[in-house]
Amino acid sequence: MAVYANLTIDQGSDFYSSISVEGSNGLPFDLTGHTARGQIRRNYTSSTAYPFTALINDPTAGEIVISLGNTATSQMKPGRYLYDIEIVQANTGERTRVVEGQVEVTPGVTR
């Protein structure tokens, strides 16, 4: 079951966030042999997606770093979006959603 966490992204800025994945025992989930991916969409049925760059920074510590560059965040209109992050087991293709929530994109002033 995915953890629920909301994010705030400043329009036109670089965005980075670190996610710690835990197993059901409360210990870090070993992400060795997994990849990570995730997207932001305006709603569940939206055809426009903004993909995160998702890197497993420290597999044995269960650490995933997600990011979006300023070019991507500049294209996003201010407002609320939805997102999720999945891990994929390389050998089996098994997918698990580890975090999901809302994203608030705040407008920028400086151009």
C-alpha positions in Angstrom: 0.0 0.0 0.0 1.3 3.4 -1.0 2.2 6.2 1.4 0.3 9.4 0.8 2.4 12.6 0.6 1.7 15.9 -0.9 4.3 18.0 -2.8 4.7 21.7 -3.6 6.6 22.6 -6.8 7.5 26.2 -7.7 6.7 26.9 -11.3 9.9 27.5 -13.4 12.2 26.1 -10.7 14.2 22.9 -10.4 12.5 20.4 -8.1 14.1 17.6 -6.1 12.8 15.4 -3.3 14.0 12.3 -1.5 11.7 9.3 -0.7 12.5 6.7 1.9 10.7 3.4 1.1 10.0 1.2 4.1 8.9 -2.4 4.3 6.0 -3.7 6.3 8.4 -4.2 9.2 9.3 -0.5 9.3 12.8 -1.0 8.1 14.2 0.4 4.8 13.0 -1.7 1.8 16.0 -3.0 -0.2 15.6 -1.7 -3.7 18.4 -3.7 -5.2 17.2 -5.0 -8.6 14.5 -2.4 -8.9 14.0 0.7 -11.0 11.7 3.7 -10.1 9.4 5.8 -12.2 6.7 8.3 -11.6 4.5 10.9 -13.3 2.4 14.0 -12.6 -1.0 14.5 -14.3 -3.7 17.1 -13.9 -6.2 14.3 -13.2 -6.4 10.5 -13.4 -7.6 10.5 -17.1 -5.3 13.4 -18.4 -3.3 12.5 -21.5 -0.6 15.0 -20.6 2.0 13.7 -18.2 5.1 15.2 -16.6 7.5 12.3 -15.9 9.8 12.5 -12.9 13.4 11.6 -13.2 13.5 8.9 -10.5 16.8 7.5 -9.4 17.5 4.9 -6.7 20.2 6.7 -4.9 20.9 4.2 -2.1 19.2 0.8 -2.8 19.9 -0.8 0.6 18.6 2.2 2.4 15.4 2.3 0.2 16.2 5.8 -1.0 14.7 7.2 -4.2 15.4 10.7 -5.5 12.8 12.3 -7.8 13.3 15.5 -9.8 11.9 17.7 -12.5 14.0 20.3 -14.3 12.9 24.0 -14.6 12.0 23.4 -18.3 9.3 20.9 -17.2 8.0 22.9 -14.3 7.8 26.1 -16.5 5.3 24.2 -18.8 3.0 23.3 -15.9 0.2 25.7 -15.2 -0.3 26.7 -11.5 -2.8 24.6 -9.6 -3.3 21.1 -8.3 -2.1 17.9 -9.9 -1.8 14.2 -8.9 1.3 12.1 -8.9 2.6 8.7 -8.0 5.9 6.8 -7.8 6.3 3.1 -8.6 9.1 0.7 -8.2 9.6 -2.1 -10.7 11.3 -5.3 -10.0 13.7 -5.9 -12.9 13.5 -9.7 -13.0 9.8 -10.1 -12.8 8.4 -6.8 -13.9 6.3 -6.6 -10.7 5.2 -3.0 -10.1 4.4 -1.5 -6.7 3.2 2.0 -6.0 5.2 3.3 -3.1 4.0 6.9 -2.8 1.1 9.0 -4.2 -0.5 12.3 -3.5 -1.3 15.8 -4.8 1.1 18.3 -6.2 0.5 22.0 -5.8 2.3 24.0 -8.5 2.8 27.6 -7.3 3.1 30.4 -9.9 6.3 32.3 -10.4 6.7 36.0 -10.8 10.3 36.4 -12.1 10.6 36.0 -15.8 
